[in-house]
């Protein structure tokens, strides 16, 4: 069952990567490689802490979900809830897009 959620997370990462400009997209692609695990985990932890302290001027709440998404690449018990949350966000995003086009 975990393979399904890992594939779902990979699909969302690929979508996100396609929306980025070329240089950041290459960085995200490199970050997703299994060999980048020793960079990905500390970066994920830093992003999570940055998201927790989002009340500070430089840091933002956007850091928390990005950190959790990166962390879920390597922590199996986070893959299912992360994949489900991403699926929910995707459905809401598509509903909002359809509603905006209908107007």
C-alpha positions as CSV (number, residue, x, y, z in Angstrom):
1,X,0.0,0.0,0.0
2,X,2.9,2.4,0.7
3,X,4.1,2.2,-2.9
4,X,0.8,3.7,-4.1
5,X,1.2,6.7,-1.8
6,X,4.8,7.1,-2.7
7,X,3.8,7.2,-6.4
8,X,1.1,9.7,-5.6
9,X,3.6,12.0,-3.9
10,X,5.9,11.6,-6.8
11,X,3.1,12.6,-9.2
12,X,2.5,15.8,-7.1
13,X,6.2,16.6,-7.1
14,X,6.3,16.2,-10.9
15,X,3.3,18.5,-11.3
16,X,5.0,21.1,-9.0
17,X,8.3,20.6,-10.9
18,X,6.6,21.3,-14.2
19,X,5.2,24.6,-12.9
20,X,8.7,25.9,-11.9
21,X,11.2,27.7,-14.1
22,X,14.0,25.6,-15.4
23,X,16.7,26.1,-12.7
24,X,14.5,25.5,-9.7
25,X,12.9,22.6,-11.5
26,X,16.3,21.0,-11.9
27,X,17.0,21.5,-8.2
28,X,13.7,19.9,-7.2
29,X,14.4,17.0,-9.6
30,X,17.9,16.5,-8.1
31,X,16.4,16.8,-4.6
32,X,13.9,14.0,-5.4
33,X,16.7,11.5,-6.3
34,X,17.4,8.8,-3.7
35,X,21.1,9.9,-3.6
36,X,20.1,13.3,-2.4
37,X,18.6,11.9,0.9
38,X,21.3,13.4,3.0
39,X,20.5,16.9,1.8
40,X,16.7,16.4,1.5
41,X,16.2,15.3,5.2
42,X,18.0,18.3,6.8
43,X,16.4,20.7,4.3
44,X,13.0,19.3,5.2
45,X,13.6,19.7,8.9
46,X,14.8,23.3,8.3
47,X,11.7,24.1,6.3
48,X,9.4,22.6,9.0
49,X,11.0,24.7,11.7
50,X,10.8,27.7,9.4
51,X,7.1,27.1,9.0
52,X,6.6,26.7,12.7
53,X,8.2,30.1,13.2
54,X,6.3,31.7,10.4
55,X,5.4,34.7,12.6
56,X,9.0,36.0,12.0
57,X,9.4,38.4,9.1
58,X,11.6,36.3,6.7
59,X,9.9,32.9,7.3
60,X,6.5,31.9,6.0
61,X,3.8,29.3,6.5
62,X,4.6,27.9,3.0
63,X,7.7,26.3,4.4
64,X,5.8,23.9,6.7
65,X,3.9,21.9,3.9
66,X,7.0,21.9,1.7
67,X,9.1,20.5,4.5
68,X,6.5,17.8,5.3
69,X,6.4,16.9,1.6
70,X,10.1,16.5,1.4
71,X,10.2,14.6,4.7
72,X,7.5,12.2,3.4
73,X,9.8,11.1,0.6
74,X,11.9,9.2,3.3
75,X,9.5,8.5,6.1
76,X,6.9,5.8,5.2
77,X,4.3,6.6,7.9
78,X,4.0,10.2,6.6
79,X,3.4,9.1,3.0
80,X,-0.2,8.2,3.3
81,X,-1.5,11.3,5.1
82,X,0.7,13.5,2.8
83,X,-0.7,11.9,-0.3
84,X,-4.2,12.1,1.0
85,X,-3.8,15.8,1.8
86,X,-2.2,16.5,-1.6
87,X,-5.1,14.8,-3.3
88,X,-7.6,16.9,-1.3
89,X,-5.7,20.1,-2.2
90,X,-5.6,19.1,-5.9
91,X,-9.4,18.4,-5.9
92,X,-10.1,21.8,-4.3
93,X,-7.7,23.5,-6.7
94,X,-9.5,22.0,-9.7
95,X,-12.9,22.9,-8.3
96,X,-11.8,26.4,-7.9
97,X,-10.4,26.6,-11.4
98,X,-13.7,25.2,-12.8
99,X,-15.7,27.7,-10.9
100,X,-13.5,30.6,-12.0
101,X,-13.8,29.5,-15.7
102,X,-17.6,29.2,-15.4
103,X,-17.9,32.9,-14.4
